[in-house]
Structure formats: C-alpha cells, structure tokens
C-alpha cells in the first residue's frame, strides 16, 4: 500500500525534528529481528529515554537534508533503523551494542555524533564509556583532591600559630599556679 504524499511530508517533518533534537544517531541493520525482539529492544531504549525507529531510506535522506545533517549513503545500505540519542549518548549506544552482542541479529553500521561520522567500532567505543554522571564525578574528584591539599597547606600556619598560642596560655597558667 502506497503512502500518500501528505503523509510522507509529515513523516519527513517529524524525522527532521527528531534528527535536529538528537545529539547522536546510531544506524543499525535490523534484518532478521522479529517483532518481539524489536519490542524488547524498544523497551530497553525507552528506559534510556530515547527512540528507535525503522525508517525508509529516501525519507531519512530528505529529513537529514532538511535538518542540515550530512547524509552518508553507506550508513543506509538496506533496511535501516535509527537509534536517537536525545540527552545522553552513551546509554543508548550501550543498549544497542549489548543487544547486538547478545546474539540478536541487530548489527550497528555507524552513526553521527554532532557533525562527525562514526563507524561501528567507534560506536562500540562510545558504548564502553561510563555514564555522564560517573564522568562528572570523576572530574569533580580530580579537581577536589588538589584543592583539599591546597586548603590544608594554607591552613597549616594558622593551626601552628593556634597551637603555639594554646601552649603559651597553658604555660602561663602553670607559672601562675
């Protein structure tokens, strides 16, 4: 059954909106996955607050051009499904990489991160990164460690002065008694 031109235009507009809101896109080949497996994958991705859509290559090409994104034909060779990464990039990449490693018939072709093209190995590397919260905690720990040392170094002369004054007060109290 053919899709009307109006419906195709709405699909392209919707895809262009999703493409422009995404920080990254992960293109996959879903051939061989049954409906239950696709549903399972979508549920896992929904937990990451992202989307996974089977798309027609011509409509995606039009949507990418409308969104101002680079169109790489090798990423759209055959049936294509796109994982959209809205807030966090590593979470959806992990879900898709893990799903493909579980023996499912999903294969990652590559993707887009900002303006750059990524191949399947780079998506795998992206999936191995810790989450945003863990990375922020590591950066914060790296910054706060030296700062604690600096505070202790700056505080040491004042503590020494306080100890000397306390010792002098105690010494004066002993001589009066």
N, C-alpha and C positions, 0 to 999 in steps of 0.2 A: 504494500500500500504506500503510495507516494505521499510525501509531506508537502503541504501547501507552502507557497512562497511566504505568506504571512507568518506561518508557524516557524519556518526556517529563520526568518528575520528575528523573531522573538528569541529563538534558541541562540542565535549568534549574539544578540544583545546581552542575554543572560550569561553566556560563556565569557564574553568580553568583560563584563562586570566582575565575574569570579576571577578571571585571569589578572585583572588590574589590582584586585584586593589581595592576591596571593603574594607571599614573599618568595615562594619557590613552587615549582611544578615538577612532578615526577611522572614521567611517561612510562607506561607498562604495556606489556602484551598479555592479555588475559585469556587467550585461546586455550580451551580445554577445561576451564573452570566451569563448574555447574552453578546453578542458581543458588544453591545452599552455600557453597563456598564463597561466592561473591557476596552473599548476605552476611556471612561470618566476617569477611574482610571489611565490609562497610561498617559493621557494628564495632569492630576494633578501632577503625579510624574515627568513628563518631565519638568514641571515648576521648580521642585526641582533639576533638572539636575541629575536624577537618572534613573534607569531602572527597569522594571518589566517584568519577563519572565516566561511563562509557560514552564515547563521542564519535561522531562521523568526522573523518579527517578533513574533508572540504570545509565543514562548518567551523572546525577548530582553526583552520588556516585563516578563514575570514575573521574570526573572533580575535585571533592573535594580531592580525594586521590592524584591526580596529582598536585594540588595546595598546598598540605600539610595541609589541614584543617581536623578537627575532624568531622567524619560522625556520626550523631546521628539518628538512624533509626526512632525514634518516631516523628521526625520533617518531615519525608517523608512518612507518612501513608496515602496513597490515592493520588489523583491528587494534584500536588504541583505547586505553582507559587512562585517565589523568588523576593523580592524587594532588589535591590542592593543599598547600601549607599556608594557613592564614596567619596564625600567631607565632607558632613555634615550628621550626623546620625539622629539628632532629626527631621529634616524636613521630610524625607521620612517616618519615624516612625509616625509622626503626621498625614500625609496624609492617611496612611494605617489604623491607629486607627480611625480617623474621618470617613473614608469611611465605615468601619465595623460598626460604631455606628449609621450611617445614615439609618440603616435598610437594608443595602445591604447584600447579602449572603456571603460576604467575612469574613473568620474567621482567626485570627492570631494564628499560632501554637507555634511560638517561633522564635529563631534566634541565630545567632552567633555574638559576639562582640569581635574582636580580637581572643583570644584563648578560651574565655568563652562562655558557653551556656546560653541562656536566655529563660525563659518561657514567656508565653503570658502576664502575669501580669508585668513582668519586661520590656517588650516591651511597655506596656501601660505607665509605669513609665517613660521610656525614652521619650515617646511622649509628656509627660507633662512638660518636661524640657524646659526652654527658649532656644532660638536660640543661636548659638555660639557668635554672635555679642553682644547680650544682656548680656550673661555671662561675656564676656570680659569687657564690660562697667561697670558691677557691680564690678568686681575685680579691675579695674582701679580706680573707685570711692572709693572703700575701702582702696586702697593704698594711693591715693592722699589726702584724708581727713586728716589723721595724719601728712602727710608731710607738708600740709599748716599750720597746727598748730605749727609744729616744726620751720618752717620758721618764723612765727610770733613771737615765743618765742625768737629765736636767733636775730631777727631784733629789738626787743623792747629796749634793752640797747642802741643801736645806735640811735634810734629815740629819746629816752630820752636825750641822750647827745646832739643831734641836737637841741632839744627844749631848753635845758639849755643854750647852746651857743647863740641861737637866742634871748632868753630872756636877756642874758648878753649884747649882742650887742644893743638891744633896750634900756636897762638900761643905757649903756654908752652914747648912743645918747641923752637921756633925760638929763643927767647931764651936757653935754657939751652945751646944748642949753640954 
